[in-house]
């Protein structure tokens, strides 16, 4: 669909579409309620402004682990750089995911688009050194990046 079509959807349909980008209901309601958007830039700005820490847990619940072979749809595409990784890198990602979840109590959330498994593993290891408050801020910024890419896909924009 194009931005113009998104702008004219009934509110519940717009929210449903937005939930395919981010599984945070409050965020989806807020972004849908602020339509119409004059441009993708305006949509990005509104989506970024609407996103807050209260949305993070709901959004993370909708994301599979990095390297999860069962991931489908958007997550599978976004994690395509992991698909051809060596078995030892995949095993290290699995171990890193467990360590991250043990430390922070949630899934490791990172914008995986265009990144290799090795890059994602290095980022994971670096983020394990964060304190919980700093890590939530990083995760929220990563979620905003994921949302921008998914919004571009939703309204028919070219995505790298």
C-alpha beads as a LAMMPS data file, in Angstrom:
LAMMPS data file: protein, C-alpha beads

160 atoms
159 bonds

1 atom types
1 bond types

-500.0 500.0 xlo xhi
-500.0 500.0 ylo yhi
-500.0 500.0 zlo zhi

Masses

1 110.0

Atoms # bond

1 1 1 0.000 0.000 0.000
2 1 1 1.072 3.596 -0.435
3 1 1 1.122 6.281 2.254
4 1 1 -2.051 7.810 0.838
5 1 1 -3.880 4.496 1.266
6 1 1 -2.566 4.066 4.794
7 1 1 -3.829 7.539 5.660
8 1 1 -7.387 6.616 4.622
9 1 1 -7.692 3.237 6.369
10 1 1 -10.272 2.978 9.135
11 1 1 -8.533 3.406 12.521
12 1 1 -8.731 -0.267 13.531
13 1 1 -7.250 -1.346 10.174
14 1 1 -4.440 1.195 10.444
15 1 1 -3.658 -0.083 13.951
16 1 1 -3.653 -3.666 12.683
17 1 1 -1.197 -2.729 9.930
18 1 1 1.016 -0.869 12.390
19 1 1 1.060 -3.879 14.707
20 1 1 2.794 -5.791 11.891
21 1 1 5.605 -3.237 12.249
22 1 1 5.728 -3.136 16.046
23 1 1 3.783 -5.344 18.458
24 1 1 3.131 -2.486 20.901
25 1 1 -0.613 -1.680 20.922
26 1 1 -0.273 1.761 22.555
27 1 1 2.265 2.821 19.932
28 1 1 0.065 1.550 17.079
29 1 1 -2.999 3.396 18.427
30 1 1 -1.029 6.621 18.805
31 1 1 0.530 6.497 15.336
32 1 1 -2.819 5.605 13.718
33 1 1 -4.599 8.431 15.553
34 1 1 -2.143 11.052 14.261
35 1 1 -2.925 10.413 10.582
36 1 1 -2.909 11.727 7.921
37 1 1 0.810 12.005 7.238
38 1 1 2.015 14.300 4.482
39 1 1 5.176 12.279 3.892
40 1 1 7.112 9.233 5.005
41 1 1 9.342 11.658 6.918
42 1 1 6.315 12.874 8.872
43 1 1 5.265 9.269 9.549
44 1 1 8.778 8.435 10.780
45 1 1 8.786 11.483 13.045
46 1 1 5.398 10.647 14.530
47 1 1 6.309 6.989 14.991
48 1 1 9.552 7.943 16.725
49 1 1 7.829 10.468 18.973
50 1 1 5.098 7.971 19.875
51 1 1 7.560 5.255 20.913
52 1 1 8.468 5.161 24.577
53 1 1 9.848 2.810 27.180
54 1 1 6.350 1.554 28.010
55 1 1 6.184 0.011 24.522
56 1 1 9.450 -1.877 24.730
57 1 1 8.269 -5.007 26.549
58 1 1 5.264 -5.519 24.263
59 1 1 7.417 -4.953 21.191
60 1 1 10.132 -7.355 22.351
61 1 1 7.527 -10.032 22.996
62 1 1 6.789 -9.889 19.263
63 1 1 10.412 -10.443 18.205
64 1 1 12.115 -13.814 17.842
65 1 1 15.649 -14.409 19.019
66 1 1 18.440 -13.407 16.665
67 1 1 19.388 -16.558 14.786
68 1 1 16.083 -18.317 15.515
69 1 1 15.550 -20.558 12.511
70 1 1 11.823 -20.592 13.203
71 1 1 11.556 -16.831 12.672
72 1 1 9.146 -15.997 9.908
73 1 1 8.013 -13.082 7.789
74 1 1 9.757 -9.791 8.381
75 1 1 12.116 -11.181 11.015
76 1 1 13.381 -13.850 8.634
77 1 1 14.138 -11.193 5.991
78 1 1 15.714 -8.866 8.535
79 1 1 17.926 -11.648 9.835
80 1 1 18.938 -12.894 6.404
81 1 1 22.591 -12.181 7.225
82 1 1 22.433 -14.923 9.844
83 1 1 21.174 -17.636 7.510
84 1 1 24.501 -18.621 6.005
85 1 1 26.560 -18.275 9.176
86 1 1 28.982 -20.958 10.238
87 1 1 27.709 -23.429 12.846
88 1 1 30.103 -22.090 15.506
89 1 1 28.771 -18.544 15.002
90 1 1 25.174 -19.767 15.250
91 1 1 26.041 -21.667 18.430
92 1 1 27.690 -18.536 19.860
93 1 1 24.580 -16.492 19.001
94 1 1 22.398 -19.046 20.754
95 1 1 24.638 -18.954 23.817
96 1 1 24.763 -15.143 23.684
97 1 1 20.975 -14.948 23.469
98 1 1 20.704 -17.051 26.631
99 1 1 23.260 -14.880 28.433
100 1 1 21.461 -11.712 27.351
101 1 1 18.077 -13.026 28.466
102 1 1 19.572 -14.113 31.781
103 1 1 21.104 -10.677 32.346
104 1 1 18.275 -8.452 31.102
105 1 1 15.180 -10.681 31.265
106 1 1 14.174 -10.109 27.646
107 1 1 15.082 -10.949 24.073
108 1 1 18.162 -9.321 22.500
109 1 1 16.600 -6.712 20.227
110 1 1 18.766 -5.317 17.457
111 1 1 18.119 -3.923 13.993
112 1 1 19.507 -6.888 12.040
113 1 1 18.834 -5.581 8.526
114 1 1 22.051 -5.590 6.514
115 1 1 24.142 -7.053 9.324
116 1 1 26.015 -10.342 9.321
117 1 1 25.782 -12.951 12.053
118 1 1 29.292 -12.022 13.139
119 1 1 28.306 -8.344 13.448
120 1 1 25.199 -9.219 15.440
121 1 1 27.244 -11.441 17.745
122 1 1 29.816 -8.688 18.336
123 1 1 27.043 -6.185 19.104
124 1 1 25.426 -8.666 21.493
125 1 1 28.700 -9.189 23.375
126 1 1 29.271 -5.433 23.635
127 1 1 25.750 -4.831 24.913
128 1 1 26.106 -7.461 27.628
129 1 1 28.406 -4.940 29.370
130 1 1 25.603 -2.347 29.612
131 1 1 23.764 -1.715 32.843
132 1 1 20.030 -2.488 32.613
133 1 1 18.910 1.151 32.207
134 1 1 21.456 1.846 29.471
135 1 1 20.512 -1.380 27.715
136 1 1 16.815 -0.465 27.676
137 1 1 17.716 2.845 26.044
138 1 1 19.808 1.035 23.412
139 1 1 17.024 -1.498 22.804
140 1 1 14.498 1.321 22.392
141 1 1 16.734 3.008 19.796
142 1 1 17.095 -0.327 17.954
143 1 1 13.317 -0.755 18.024
144 1 1 12.893 2.704 16.501
145 1 1 15.280 1.710 13.682
146 1 1 13.374 -1.529 13.078
147 1 1 10.095 0.393 13.034
148 1 1 11.399 2.861 10.427
149 1 1 12.367 0.022 8.091
150 1 1 9.064 -1.756 8.593
151 1 1 7.065 1.431 8.092
152 1 1 8.894 1.976 4.811
153 1 1 7.889 -1.534 3.750
154 1 1 4.306 -0.940 4.888
155 1 1 3.855 2.152 2.741
156 1 1 5.801 0.916 -0.251
157 1 1 9.086 2.742 0.192
158 1 1 12.378 1.268 -0.995
159 1 1 14.278 -0.393 1.828
160 1 1 17.969 -1.353 1.720

Bonds

1 1 1 2
2 1 2 3
3 1 3 4
4 1 4 5
5 1 5 6
6 1 6 7
7 1 7 8
8 1 8 9
9 1 9 10
10 1 10 11
11 1 11 12
12 1 12 13
13 1 13 14
14 1 14 15
15 1 15 16
16 1 16 17
17 1 17 18
18 1 18 19
19 1 19 20
20 1 20 21
21 1 21 22
22 1 22 23
23 1 23 24
24 1 24 25
25 1 25 26
26 1 26 27
27 1 27 28
28 1 28 29
29 1 29 30
30 1 30 31
31 1 31 32
32 1 32 33
33 1 33 34
34 1 34 35
35 1 35 36
36 1 36 37
37 1 37 38
38 1 38 39
39 1 39 40
40 1 40 41
41 1 41 42
42 1 42 43
43 1 43 44
44 1 44 45
45 1 45 46
46 1 46 47
47 1 47 48
48 1 48 49
49 1 49 50
50 1 50 51
51 1 51 52
52 1 52 53
53 1 53 54
54 1 54 55
55 1 55 56
56 1 56 57
57 1 57 58
58 1 58 59
59 1 59 60
60 1 60 61
61 1 61 62
62 1 62 63
63 1 63 64
64 1 64 65
65 1 65 66
66 1 66 67
67 1 67 68
68 1 68 69
69 1 69 70
70 1 70 71
71 1 71 72
72 1 72 73
73 1 73 74
74 1 74 75
75 1 75 76
76 1 76 77
77 1 77 78
78 1 78 79
79 1 79 80
80 1 80 81
81 1 81 82
82 1 82 83
83 1 83 84
84 1 84 85
85 1 85 86
86 1 86 87
87 1 87 88
88 1 88 89
89 1 89 90
90 1 90 91
91 1 91 92
92 1 92 93
93 1 93 94
94 1 94 95
95 1 95 96
96 1 96 97
97 1 97 98
98 1 98 99
99 1 99 100
100 1 100 101
101 1 101 102
102 1 102 103
103 1 103 104
104 1 104 105
105 1 105 106
106 1 106 107
107 1 107 108
108 1 108 109
109 1 109 110
110 1 110 111
111 1 111 112
112 1 112 113
113 1 113 114
114 1 114 115
115 1 115 116
116 1 116 117
117 1 117 118
118 1 118 119
119 1 119 120
120 1 120 121
121 1 121 122
122 1 122 123
123 1 123 124
124 1 124 125
125 1 125 126
126 1 126 127
127 1 127 128
128 1 128 129
129 1 129 130
130 1 130 131
131 1 131 132
132 1 132 133
133 1 133 134
134 1 134 135
135 1 135 136
136 1 136 137
137 1 137 138
138 1 138 139
139 1 139 140
140 1 140 141
141 1 141 142
142 1 142 143
143 1 143 144
144 1 144 145
145 1 145 146
146 1 146 147
147 1 147 148
148 1 148 149
149 1 149 150
150 1 150 151
151 1 151 152
152 1 152 153
153 1 153 154
154 1 154 155
155 1 155 156
156 1 156 157
157 1 157 158
158 1 158 159
159 1 159 160
